[in-house]
């Protein structure tokens, strides 16, 4: 049973399982991930975090987008819609190869040394995008940061350029996708996907990368230019893929994986289940 207790200016979300309701849920071992695994949640308009200043406890704070204002976007639970959010996204984990993790509030990017390797899958609807635009950017928001200095491991961002190999959410729901059934996942590799490469002859085509520094704050945004991929999807860049002239069903799949295996780097991005605002993965079209 969950209970809300006000302590000073903070709202603590407490979970009582075999203990009293005024027990505090700790997150000293896994940060906000541990809070989520323990099913701690926050009131609408606030976001969950691990409050290390208060002794590593699961805590809530105003959503990273704030409460809005003149020209401002609302935070978690806000009313300002974000353009082109994911219609489905999921974390898959080699540590839990047959366990669906698609409805969690985050997508982990783990190294093999920490609980198994994790990769991410995202689906976007391109059917309503304009035929002409200057650029398209995938925007991701940091949820958890355990990256180590000085050289964080980049995350590679790929697009599936064969529509017959896309993540078909109608056949494989967000609540059912796993490490073992995710399309074109290389289940033997902590970082790679099947048929990945940097040109039009590879079904999983490299689009770009991003890197999280150890000093990056929760809520930091990462933007990856995927203009050529999106233009291909809507039929405006046919040479981008040898498999199809466009992604005719109107849905594109983007996958995320660490660029190399390492021994300590770990971060998570916010998923569509975390927020109703622009913290969700989304496409920005200019």
N, C-alpha and C positions, 0 to 999 in steps of 0.2 A: 504494500500500500504506500502511495506517495503522499507526502505532506509538505506544505509550504510554511516556513518559519521565518519571521522577520527578525534580523539581528542587526541593530543599528540601521545603516543605510543599505545593507545587503539583504537580498532575498536568497535564502539557502533552500535548496530542494533536497529533502531528506527521504531516504528509502528505508523502510523498516522491514527487514526479512530476518526473523529470528532475533530481533533486537528492539529496543524501545524506539518510539517515534522521534525522540529528540536526539538520536544518534546522528553523528555527522559522517557522511560518506567520503572516504578518502580517495585520493587519486595520485598518491605518491609514486605508484609503480608504472602507470601508463598514461598520465595526463588526462586530457579530456576524453581520449579513447576509453579509458577505464570507467569514466562517468557514464558514457553512452552504453558500454557493455553492461553496466549495473542498472540500466534503464532509468537513469536520472533524467528529468526533463525540466524545462523552464516555462514560466508563464509566457503567454503571447506577448511579443514585443521585446523579449529578452533572449540572449544567447547563453549557452552553456560554456563554461571554461573551468580550468583547474586553477584555483586561487592559491598560488604558492606563498604569497605574502601572509595568508592566514593559516599556513600550515599544511598546504597541499590538500585542499578540500574541494569537492565539487560545488560550484557556485554559479550564480547567474548575474548577468550585467546587461545594461541596455545594448540592443543590437548594434553591431559595428557600423551600420549605416546611420545611426542616430535616430531621432524622432521625426526627422524631416524639417520642413520649414520652407521659406521662400526659395523655390527652385530646387529643393533638396529631395533626395530619395529616402524613403523610410527604411529602417533596419528590418530585423526579423519580424514578420507579421505585418509589415508596412503595406500600404495600399497602392504604392507606385509600382506599376508593372514594368518588368524589365524586358527589353526586346529579345526575342528569339532564345528563350531558355531551353535547356534540354527537355525532351519529352520522356526520357528515361536515362538513368545512369547507374553504374554499379561498380563496386569494388569486388575483385576476385582474388582469392588467396590460396597459395599452394599449401599453407598450413591448415586450411580447412577446405580441401579440394572439392568436396561435394556439398558444402554448406552455402546456400544463397546469402549474399550480403548486400543485395541491391537496394534494400529499403532503409539502410543505415543513413545517418546524417552526414557521412563523410566518405571520401575515397582515399584510401591509404596508398602511399608509394613507399614500400618497405624494401630494405635490403634482406637477403636471405638469412643473415645472422640474427634477425629480430622477428621471431615468430613465423618464419616463412616469407616468401616473396609475395608482394601484392602488385597488381596492375589495375588500370581503370578503363571502363568502357562508357562511352557517351553517345547518345542519339539525338540528332537535331532534325527538325522538319524544315525543309527548304522550299516547300511548295508555294509559300506566300512571299518569298523574297523578290525584290525587283530584278528585272533582267539586266539593268545597268547600274553599277555602283563602282566606287573607287577602290574600296578595300573591305575585307572581312577579317575580323579578329576574334579568335577564341579567347574568352576571358575566364580565368579561374581565380578563386579566392582562397587564401591560406586559412586552414582551420587549426592545424597542429604543427609545431615546428620543433623537431629534435635534430636538426641538421648540425653537422660539426664543421667548425672552421679549420683551415682557411679555404678549402676547395670543395664546395658542395658538388654532389654528383648530379649532372643535368638529367632531366626527364625528357625522353623523346616523345614527340607527338606525331602520331601516324593517322592517315586516313585510309579506309578500305575503299579501293577504287574498282572493285568488282561487285556490282549490285547483287549478284547471286550469292555472295559470301558475306553480305551485311549481317549485322545483328537484327534479326526480324523479331521485334518485340511482340508481334501478334502470335508467333509460334513459340517464342521463348521469353516469358514475362520477366520484368525487372526483378520480381520476387523469386525467380527460379534460376537465373543465370549463375553459373559457378565456374571455378577454375577448370573443371573437366569438360564442361559443355560450351564454354564461350567460343564464338566463331573465330577461327584462325589463331587461337592462343597456342603457343608452343608450351605444352604442359611440362616439357623436360627442361625448360630454361627459366631462370628467375627474372630475365629481362626481355626476352625476344618474343616475336610473333612469327607464325608460319608465313613464308613467302614475303618477308619484309625486305625493303630496299629503297633506294633513292630515286628510282625512275619509273616510267610508265609501264614497265614490264613486270612490276611486283604488285601483287594484290594489296599488300599493306605498304603504302608509300609514305616515306618520311616527309613530314610537313614542316617541322621545326623542332625547337626544344625550349625549355625554360629551366632555370636553376634557382633554388631557394637558399639564400644565405642564412647563416646561423643568427644573424642580427635582424632578420625580417620579422616584423610584428604580425600577430594574428590579424587577418583582415587585409593583408597586402594582396594586391591584384597582380596577376601575370597575364600578359597579352601575347598571343602567338598569331602571327599573320598567316592566314590560311586562304587568302584570296583566290589563288589558282585552283585550289580544291573545290571551293564553293562555286566558282564559275563553271568548272567542269560539271558539277552536280546539276546545275540548271541548264546545261547544254551550250554554254558560252565559251568552253575551252576544251573542245573535243579531243585534242591531241594529248591531254593530260593522262589518259588511260588507254591501253590497248584492249581492254576488256569490254568497254562500253563507251558510247559517245556522250552519255550523261547518266546520272543516277535517276532513272525514269520514275521510280516509285516515290520520289520526293523526300526520302529520308537518307541521311548520311551517318556513318559510324566513324567515330574518332576513338582511338585507343592510346593509352598512356603506359609507358614502362620506363624504368630506370635505364640509363644508357650503358651502365655496367654494374656488375655485382660489386658490393663493397661490404664493409663490416660495421657501419654505424649510422649511416644517414637514414633519416625517416621524417617524412612529413605527410600531411593529409590536406586535401582540398575539400571545401564544402560541397555537398551534393545538393540536388534539387529537393531532397527530403529535409534538409537543414533549414531552409528559409523560403519565404515567398517573394523575397526581394532580389536585388541584383547580386547578392552573395552566391546565388546559384550559378553553375556553369552556363554561359550564354554566348551567343554570337553578337558582335556589334558590327553593323553594316554602315558604311559611310559612303 
